[in-house]
Amino acid sequence: MKKIISMSLVAISLLSTATSFSQEDKSKRPSPPATFIAGINGSEITINYSQPSVKGRTIGKEIAPYGKVWRTGANEATIFETTKDIKIEGKELKAGKYSLFTIPNENEWIVIFNSQPAQWGAFKYDESKDVLRVNVKPGKTKSSIEQMTFVQNGDKISLMWGDMQVDFGVQ
């Protein structure tokens, strides 16, 4: 009888731990969640992401290392959703929901739209599920931006972080 009670207590403990993790307040994370929404050419574009902070680190080295697939944020993979077909840097992207990855490099970033939106980070990133890749040139921000953020600049979406600005055109 003691064994059954003991096993029941362990099961209840595990269940309550799992429940508390699933109900975590994501706003209390070191990289809090954020949402970017823009209307471009009749489409509503939404980007759901987590905002990592620079915290004195170097982009391309300690964070978002050059030459490696990056989740373009923190925690879960960044989600890019468009309500209508659009063009990114002149290449067609169908309406839908995608994970947004990048491969940062000093002189060029590769922006990747992947058909598998629900994933944690880039740990199970599968290149065969990419639906679009575009190459863009990074620029410099006017002032340093501690937390990564997305903004709209006319017909461009800009990832801004540290002293880096990565724009991609949307039509």
C-alpha positions in Angstrom: 0.0 0.0 0.0 2.9 2.4 0.8 4.3 1.7 -2.6 1.1 2.6 -4.4 0.7 5.9 -2.3 4.3 6.8 -3.0 4.0 6.2 -6.7 0.8 8.2 -6.8 2.5 11.1 -5.0 5.3 11.0 -7.5 2.9 11.0 -10.4 1.0 14.0 -9.0 4.2 15.9 -8.4 5.3 15.3 -12.0 2.0 16.3 -13.4 1.9 19.5 -11.4 5.5 20.3 -12.4 4.6 19.8 -16.1 1.5 21.9 -15.7 3.4 24.8 -14.2 6.0 24.8 -17.0 3.2 24.8 -19.6 1.6 27.8 -18.0 4.8 29.7 -17.6 4.4 33.5 -17.9 6.6 34.1 -21.0 6.8 37.8 -20.3 9.1 37.0 -17.3 11.7 35.3 -19.6 15.1 37.0 -20.0 14.1 37.3 -23.7 10.4 38.3 -23.6 7.9 37.7 -26.3 7.0 40.4 -28.8 4.7 40.8 -31.8 5.3 42.9 -34.9 2.3 43.6 -37.2 2.4 45.5 -40.5 0.1 46.0 -43.4 2.0 45.9 -46.6 0.4 45.7 -50.1 -3.0 44.5 -48.7 -1.5 41.7 -46.6 -1.3 41.7 -42.8 2.1 40.4 -41.8 2.7 39.2 -38.2 6.0 38.2 -36.7 5.9 36.6 -33.3 9.3 36.3 -31.7 11.3 36.6 -28.4 13.6 39.6 -27.9 17.2 38.6 -26.9 19.3 41.4 -25.5 22.8 42.1 -26.5 24.1 42.3 -22.9 27.6 43.4 -24.0 28.1 40.4 -26.3 29.1 40.6 -29.9 26.6 39.7 -32.6 28.2 37.2 -35.0 30.4 35.7 -32.2 28.8 35.1 -28.8 25.2 35.6 -30.1 23.8 34.8 -33.5 27.1 33.4 -34.7 28.2 34.1 -38.3 27.7 31.2 -40.7 25.2 29.3 -38.6 21.4 29.0 -38.8 19.9 31.2 -36.2 16.3 31.2 -35.0 16.2 35.0 -35.4 15.3 35.6 -31.8 15.3 33.5 -28.7 13.3 30.6 -27.2 10.8 29.2 -29.8 11.5 29.7 -33.5 10.3 33.1 -34.7 7.0 32.8 -36.6 6.3 34.9 -39.8 2.7 34.9 -41.0 1.2 36.6 -44.0 -2.5 36.7 -44.9 -1.9 37.1 -48.6 0.7 36.0 -51.2 3.6 38.5 -51.1 7.1 38.9 -52.5 10.2 39.0 -50.4 13.1 40.7 -52.2 11.2 40.0 -55.4 10.6 36.3 -54.7 7.1 34.9 -54.1 6.0 33.7 -50.7 2.5 32.2 -50.4 0.1 33.2 -47.7 0.7 31.2 -44.6 2.7 30.7 -41.4 6.4 30.0 -41.5 9.3 29.8 -39.1 11.8 32.6 -39.8 15.5 31.7 -39.6 18.6 33.7 -40.7 22.2 32.9 -41.4 24.1 36.0 -40.2 27.3 36.9 -41.9 29.4 40.1 -41.7 28.5 41.3 -45.3 25.4 39.3 -46.1 22.5 37.7 -44.2 20.4 34.9 -45.6 16.7 35.2 -44.6 14.9 31.9 -44.5 11.2 31.1 -44.5 10.7 27.5 -43.4 7.4 25.5 -43.7 7.6 24.1 -40.2 6.5 26.9 -37.9 6.1 25.2 -34.5 9.6 24.3 -33.3 12.0 25.2 -30.5 14.9 27.3 -31.6 16.9 26.0 -34.6 17.8 22.6 -33.0 15.6 20.6 -35.4 15.9 23.0 -38.3 15.4 21.1 -41.6 16.7 22.8 -44.7 14.6 20.6 -46.9 11.5 22.4 -45.5 12.7 25.8 -46.6 10.3 27.5 -49.0 12.2 30.7 -49.6 15.7 32.0 -49.0 16.8 35.6 -49.8 20.2 37.3 -49.4 20.3 40.8 -48.0 23.0 43.2 -47.0 23.2 44.3 -43.3 23.5 47.9 -42.4 24.1 50.0 -39.3 21.6 51.5 -37.0 21.7 55.2 -36.0 22.0 54.1 -32.3 22.5 50.9 -30.5 19.4 48.8 -29.8 19.7 46.5 -26.8 16.7 44.2 -27.4 16.2 42.7 -30.9 13.1 44.2 -32.6 11.3 44.3 -35.9 10.1 47.6 -37.4 8.5 48.6 -40.7 10.4 51.0 -42.9 8.1 51.7 -45.9 8.0 48.5 -47.9 10.8 46.9 -45.9 10.8 45.0 -42.7 13.9 45.7 -40.6 15.4 43.5 -37.9 17.2 45.9 -35.6 19.6 44.8 -32.9 22.8 46.2 -31.4 24.3 48.3 -34.2 22.9 46.1 -36.9 20.0 46.6 -39.2 18.9 43.9 -41.6 16.2 44.9 -44.1 14.2 42.8 -46.5 11.8 44.2 -49.0 8.2 43.1 -49.1 5.8 43.7 -52.0 
